[in-house]
């Protein structure tokens, strides 16, 4: 008779060695057939991991026949990255004669991997001719589904994080409510204006956090979220609304509320976007200034200058006066930029703007046309000689040496002068003449001005 540790090559004989504790009531042939037809993989292994028995399901999982698997060490089918984590659990189960469960990848006969869920029971070899009973479940489809769900979850989380960062980065305050009118979200600006911490605010009624009153009557203002939800449309907050923050401070706000829709296009809440009116006015003022003034020197830009020149021509026509247009261009300014750098160049341009401004009346206008070109408008002068006098003063002022960043710098410029109505009756003609006269001045060297009315042309010595 073979001992319990004898090598078993007949896959049927293992069933003959099982203890017959139930006598004739247990039909071992039927038990073996049941295991062979069981949908999950079943294998019996000795202490070294040799397969003593394999049912058809396990053989199909690995892509072998049951005969191929006999005497094969089942550990050789384990994917290398899963060996370490399983080995620790396996040794513990062997020591305690307990069961374990673990998801591992097995290598199939064609080299591909398959995810399986392993259920293993460690047996007492004094009672059984095998050391472990393994049940193997193919979970590859489940793993694929789990991976897809995990990817979707990660994508949703990343999208939520991006939305959170975006909402916290914008200048407007944003808060959201559910259908019952309770707070579900605040961005950082909403926290700042309301004085409510996001976690503290969530779940509170809207008007507890977003406490708004009419600026004139001091009565509670209508709830914009309720109106947006009821009417299913975007609504504007009434003008002059005051937000009372948690600490009692007040700020005038502007806002709008819009309904939030779920995937079925049903209203599920509302979102309110609001901002400080004072901040809005500052931004508007800054935007308007950028539209009409030069960002570097603070002088009027060409658009504003043309408008003022046109108005001056109209006034001069009515009052029988003259208007002078001086076109100033720095001489060889690129050399200064290249020598001292653009930052120093910007300082020099601002210095030119200040020196030119000091040479004219408060009713006149200086414009930085572009780069190192400037325009000067002298409104309602009596004679062309008035413009010539100003041109001389400007060139003398620019030619005064100045010290910038430990460098002694001397600049020069050329000016062309056109006069209404002598050289033209409209903005375009006067601008063209002044531009042409400026180039005529440049032909004679630095610190020159040119005016078509003789003898007013010449050089200004620094």
C-alpha positions in Angstrom: 0.0 0.0 0.0 1.3 3.5 -0.9 2.0 5.9 1.9 0.5 9.4 2.1 3.7 11.0 0.8 4.0 8.7 -2.2 4.2 10.5 -5.6 0.8 10.1 -7.3 0.7 10.1 -11.1 -2.7 8.5 -11.5 -5.0 11.5 -11.1 -7.8 9.1 -10.1 -5.9 7.4 -7.3 -5.9 10.5 -5.1 -9.6 9.9 -4.5 -8.9 6.4 -3.4 -6.6 7.7 -0.6 -9.1 10.1 0.9 -10.3 8.9 4.3 -13.7 7.2 4.1 -15.1 8.6 7.3 -18.6 8.3 6.0 -18.4 4.7 4.9 -20.3 3.6 1.9 -22.5 6.7 2.0 -19.8 8.8 0.1 -19.5 7.9 -3.7 -16.0 8.9 -4.5 -16.4 8.5 -8.2 -19.3 10.9 -8.1 -17.2 13.4 -6.0 -14.4 13.3 -8.5 -16.8 13.8 -11.4 -18.4 16.7 -9.5 -14.9 18.4 -9.1 -14.1 17.7 -12.8 -17.3 19.5 -13.8 -17.0 22.3 -11.2 -16.9 25.8 -13.0 -14.1 27.1 -10.7 -10.6 25.7 -11.0 -9.6 23.1 -8.4 -6.1 21.7 -7.8 -4.6 19.5 -5.0 -0.9 20.1 -4.3 1.7 18.4 -2.2 4.0 20.3 0.2 6.4 21.3 -2.6 3.5 22.7 -4.7 3.4 19.8 -7.2 -0.1 19.4 -8.7 -1.6 16.0 -7.7 -4.9 16.7 -9.2 -6.5 19.4 -11.5 -10.0 19.7 -12.7 -10.9 20.8 -16.2 -11.8 24.4 -15.2 -8.2 25.0 -13.8 -6.7 23.5 -16.9 -8.8 25.8 -19.1 -7.8 28.8 -17.1 -4.1 28.2 -17.9 -4.7 26.8 -21.4 -3.4 23.3 -20.7 -4.9 19.8 -20.4 -5.3 18.3 -16.9 -2.6 15.7 -17.8 -0.2 18.5 -18.7 -0.6 20.1 -15.3 0.0 17.0 -13.2 3.3 17.1 -11.4 3.8 20.7 -12.5 4.7 23.2 -9.7 1.8 25.5 -9.7 4.0 28.4 -8.4 5.7 28.5 -11.8 2.5 29.9 -13.2 2.6 32.9 -10.9 3.4 36.3 -12.4 6.7 37.4 -10.8 5.3 40.7 -9.5 2.7 38.8 -7.4 5.0 36.2 -5.9 6.3 38.3 -3.0 3.0 39.4 -1.6 1.4 35.9 -2.0 4.4 34.1 -0.4 4.1 36.0 2.9 0.4 35.1 3.2 1.1 31.6 2.1 3.8 31.0 4.8 1.4 32.3 7.4 -1.4 30.0 6.3 0.9 27.0 6.3 2.0 27.7 9.9 -1.5 28.1 11.2 -3.2 25.5 8.9 -5.7 28.2 7.8 -7.1 29.5 4.5 -6.1 32.5 2.5 -7.6 34.5 -0.4 -5.6 36.7 -2.8 -5.9 38.1 -6.3 -3.0 37.1 -8.4 -2.0 37.0 -12.1 -1.2 33.6 -13.6 0.8 33.0 -16.8 -1.1 31.0 -19.4 0.4 28.5 -21.7 0.5 31.1 -24.5 2.4 33.6 -22.3 -0.5 35.9 -21.7 -1.6 37.0 -18.2 -4.9 36.3 -16.5 -6.3 37.7 -13.3 -7.5 35.1 -10.8 -8.9 35.0 -7.3 -7.1 32.3 -5.3 -8.7 30.5 -2.4 -6.3 28.2 -0.7 -6.7 25.8 2.3 -3.7 24.3 4.0 -4.3 20.7 5.1 -2.7 18.5 7.8 -0.6 16.0 5.9 -0.9 13.5 8.7 -4.6 13.1 7.6 -4.4 13.8 3.9 -2.0 12.8 1.1 -1.8 16.5 0.0 -0.7 19.8 1.6 -3.1 22.3 0.0 -6.4 22.6 -1.7 -6.6 25.5 -4.2 -9.8 26.9 -5.7 -9.0 29.4 -8.6 -11.6 31.8 -10.0 -11.1 33.6 -13.3 -11.7 37.3 -12.5 -10.1 38.9 -15.6 -13.4 40.4 -16.8 -14.1 41.7 -13.3 -10.7 43.2 -13.1 -11.1 44.9 -16.5 -14.3 46.4 -15.3 -12.8 47.5 -12.0 -9.9 49.1 -13.9 -12.3 51.0 -16.1 -14.3 52.1 -13.1 -11.1 53.2 -11.4 -10.0 55.1 -14.4 -13.3 56.8 -14.6 -13.2 57.6 -10.9 -9.7 59.0 -11.3 -10.8 61.1 -14.3 -13.8 62.4 -12.4 -11.6 63.2 -9.4 -9.1 65.0 -11.6 -11.9 66.9 -13.4 -13.3 67.9 -10.0 -9.9 69.0 -8.8 -9.4 71.1 -12.0 -12.8 72.7 -11.5 -12.0 73.4 -7.9 -8.7 75.1 -8.8 -10.3 77.1 -11.6 -13.2 78.3 -9.4 -10.7 79.2 -6.6 -8.6 81.2 -9.1 -11.2 83.4 -10.5 -11.9 86.9 -9.1 -15.7 86.4 -8.7 -17.3 84.7 -5.8 -19.2 81.5 -6.6 -21.6 79.6 -4.3 -24.1 76.8 -5.1 -27.3 75.5 -3.5 -29.3 72.3 -3.7 -33.0 72.3 -4.6 -34.0 73.0 -1.0 -31.9 76.2 -1.0 -29.1 74.8 1.2 -25.4 75.7 0.5 -23.5 72.9 -1.3 -20.4 74.8 -2.4 -18.3 78.1 -1.9 -15.1 79.1 -3.7 -12.4 81.0 -1.9 -13.7 84.4 -3.0 -17.1 83.6 -1.7 -15.5 82.5 1.6 -13.7 85.9 1.8 -16.8 88.0 1.0 -19.3 86.1 3.2 -16.9 85.4 6.0 -18.0 81.8 6.1 -15.6 78.9 6.0 -16.6 76.4 3.2 -17.0 73.4 5.5 -19.0 75.5 8.0 -21.3 76.9 5.3 -22.2 73.7 3.6 -25.7 72.5 4.6 -26.8 76.0 5.9 -29.7 77.8 4.3 -28.6 80.2 1.6 -29.7 83.4 3.3 -27.8 82.5 6.4 -24.6 82.6 4.5 -25.5 84.9 1.7 -27.2 87.5 3.8 -28.3 90.3 1.4 -30.4 93.4 2.0 -31.6 96.3 -0.2 -29.2 99.2 0.1 -31.9 101.8 0.4 -34.7 100.2 2.4 -32.4 97.9 4.4 -35.0 95.2 4.0 -34.0 91.6 3.2 -33.5 91.3 -0.6 -35.3 88.6 -2.6 -33.5 85.3 -2.8 -31.9 85.1 -6.3 -31.4 81.3 -6.1 -35.1 80.7 -5.4 -36.1 82.8 -8.4 -33.6 81.1 -10.7 -34.9 77.6 -9.6 -38.6 78.5 -9.9 -38.3 80.3 -13.2 -35.6 78.0 -14.6 -33.5 80.9 -16.0 -30.7 83.2 -15.2 -31.7 86.2 -13.1 -29.9 89.3 -12.0 -29.7 90.7 -8.5 -31.4 94.0 -7.9 -29.0 97.0 -8.1 -27.8 98.4 -4.8 -27.8 95.1 -2.9 -25.6 94.9 0.2 -24.0 91.7 1.4 -23.7 91.4 5.2 -20.8 89.2 6.0 -20.5 86.9 9.1 -18.7 89.5 11.1 -21.3 92.2 10.3 -19.3 94.1 7.7 -21.1 95.3 4.6 -20.1 95.4 0.9 -22.2 96.4 -2.1 -22.3 93.5 -4.6 -23.5 92.7 -8.1 -24.5 89.2 -9.0 -26.5 86.8 -11.1 -28.1 83.4 -10.3 -28.6 80.5 -12.7 -30.3 77.1 -12.3 -28.2 73.9 -12.1 -29.5 71.0 -14.2 -28.8 67.3 -13.6 -28.2 64.7 -16.4 -31.9 64.5 -17.0 -32.0 68.3 -17.6 -34.1 68.7 -14.4 -33.3 71.6 -12.1 -31.3 70.4 -9.1 -30.1 73.6 -7.5 -28.7 77.0 -8.3 -25.4 78.7 -8.7 -24.8 82.4 -7.7 -21.9 84.4 -9.1 -21.2 87.8 -7.4 -18.5 90.4 -6.8 -17.6 93.5 -5.0 -19.0 96.5 -6.9 -16.1 98.7 -5.7 -13.6 96.2 -7.1 -15.5 96.1 -10.3 -15.4 99.9 -10.6 -11.6 99.9 -10.0 -11.1 97.3 -12.7 -13.3 99.3 -15.1 -11.4 102.5 -14.4 -8.1 100.7 -15.0 -9.4 99.2 -18.2 -10.6 102.5 -19.4 -7.3 104.1 -18.6 -5.4 101.4 -20.6 -7.7 102.2 -23.5 -6.8 105.9 -23.5 -3.4 106.2 -21.9 0.1 104.8 -22.6 1.1 102.1 -20.1 4.7 103.2 -19.7 4.6 107.0 -19.5 1.0 107.6 -18.5 0.6 110.0 -21.4 -2.5 110.0 -23.6 -2.3 107.4 -26.4 -2.8 108.1 -30.1 -6.6 107.5 -29.9 -7.1 110.1 -27.2 -4.7 112.5 -28.9 -6.5 112.4 -32.2 -9.8 113.1 -30.5 -8.3 116.1 -28.7 -6.6 117.4 -31.9 -9.9 117.2 -33.7 -11.6 119.1 -31.0 -8.8 121.8 -31.0 -9.2 122.3 -34.7 -12.9 122.9 -34.2 -12.3 125.4 -31.4 -9.6 127.2 -33.5 -12.0 127.5 -36.4 -14.7 129.1 -34.3 -12.3 131.4 -32.5 -10.1 132.2 -35.5 -7.0 130.8 -33.8 -4.2 128.5 -34.8 -3.3 124.9 -33.7 0.2 123.5 -33.8 1.2 119.9 -34.0 4.7 118.9 -33.1 6.0 115.5 -34.2 9.0 114.5 -32.0 11.3 111.6 -32.6 14.3 110.7 -30.5 17.7 110.7 -32.4 19.5 107.4 -32.4 17.6 106.1 -29.4 18.2 102.5 -30.4 21.9 103.1 -29.5 21.0 104.0 -26.0 18.8 100.9 -25.7 21.5 98.6 -27.0 24.2 100.3 -24.8 22.3 100.6 -21.4 19.6 98.0 -21.8 15.8 98.2 -22.3 15.1 98.9 -18.6 17.2 102.0 -18.7 15.6 102.8 -22.1 12.2 102.8 -20.4 13.5 105.2 -17.7 14.8 107.5 -20.4 11.4 107.5 -22.2 9.6 108.4 -19.0 12.1 111.2 -18.4 11.5 112.6 -22.0 7.7 112.5 -21.3 8.2 114.5 -18.0 10.5 117.1 -19.6 8.2 117.6 -22.6 5.2 118.0 -20.3 7.0 120.7 -18.3 7.5 122.7 -21.4 3.8 123.1 -22.4 0.6 124.5 -20.9 -1.8 122.4 -18.9 -4.4 122.8 -21.7 -2.0 121.3 -24.2 -1.5 117.6 -24.7 1.6 115.3 -25.0 1.1 111.8 -26.5 3.5 108.9 -26.8 2.7 107.8 -30.3 4.8 104.6 -30.3 8.3 103.6 -29.3 10.4 106.8 -29.0 8.0 109.0 -31.0 5.9 111.7 -29.3 3.2 114.1 -30.4 2.6 117.6 -28.9 -0.7 119.5 -29.4 -0.6 123.2 -28.8 -4.2 124.5 -28.9 -5.4 128.0 -29.8 -2.0 129.7 -30.5 -1.8 133.1 -32.1 1.3 132.7 -34.4 3.4 129.9 -35.7 6.3 131.5 -33.8 4.6 130.3 -30.6 5.1 126.7 -31.7 8.7 127.3 -32.7 9.4 128.7 -29.2 8.0 125.6 -27.6 9.9 123.4 -29.9 13.2 125.1 -28.9 12.3 124.7 -25.2 11.5 121.0 -25.6 14.8 120.2 -27.5 16.8 122.1 -24.9 15.1 120.3 -22.1 15.7 116.8 -23.7 19.3 117.7 -24.4 20.1 118.3 -20.7 22.4 115.5 -19.5 20.9 113.1 -16.9 22.3 110.3 -14.7 20.6 106.9 -14.8 22.0 103.9 -13.0 25.5 105.5 -12.6 25.6 106.5 -16.3 25.7 110.0 -17.6 23.4 110.1 -20.6 22.6 112.9 -23.1 19.8 112.5 -25.5 18.8 114.4 -28.7 15.6 114.7 -30.7 14.2 116.1 -34.0 10.8 117.9 -34.3 8.6 118.6 -37.2 6.0 121.4 -36.8 2.7 121.7 -38.7 0.2 124.5 -38.1 -3.5 124.7 -38.7 -4.7 126.2 -41.0 -1.4 127.0 -42.7 -0.3 123.4 -43.4 -3.7 121.6 -43.3 -7.3 121.8 -42.2 -7.8 118.3 -40.8 -6.1 115.8 -38.5 -4.7 113.5 -41.2 -3.1 116.4 -43.2 -1.6 118.0 -40.2 -0.2 114.6 -39.0 1.3 113.9 -42.5 3.0 117.3 -42.7 4.4 117.1 -39.2 5.8 113.6 -39.9 7.4 114.8 -43.2 8.9 117.9 -41.5 10.4 115.8 -38.7 12.3 113.7 -41.3 13.5 117.0 -42.9 14.8 118.1 -39.5 16.6 114.8 -39.1 18.5 115.2 -42.3 20.3 118.2 -40.8 21.5 116.3 -37.7 20.4 116.0 -34.0 18.5 118.6 -32.1 16.9 120.1 -35.2 13.3 121.3 -35.7 11.7 122.2 -39.0 8.7 124.4 -39.9 7.7 125.2 -43.4 7.2 128.9 -42.7 10.6 130.5 -43.3 12.8 131.4 -41.5 11.7 129.2 -38.6 14.0 126.2 -39.0 17.3 125.5 -37.3 19.3 123.7 -34.7 19.1 123.9 -30.9 22.4 123.6 -29.1 22.3 121.7 -25.8 
